[in-house]
Amino acid sequence: MSKPHPERPSETERTVDAPPLSPGIRRHLGQNLRTLLTDTLSAPVDQRLEALIDRLGKPKR
């Protein structure tokens, strides 16, 4: 179990004190996240990472 960070509020403090996001802000954030993820997912996978992913599908010896 980790110790709470002195500068960060706990989960309950954050949800109680934080105002809800307006629909416009949520839409803006969602559009920007989709744009960022689309670029990331369309990028080629590094050969080393691809080799590691291939190893995940193989049974252990």
Helices and strands as residue ranges (DSSP letters): H 11-17, H 23-42, H 47-56
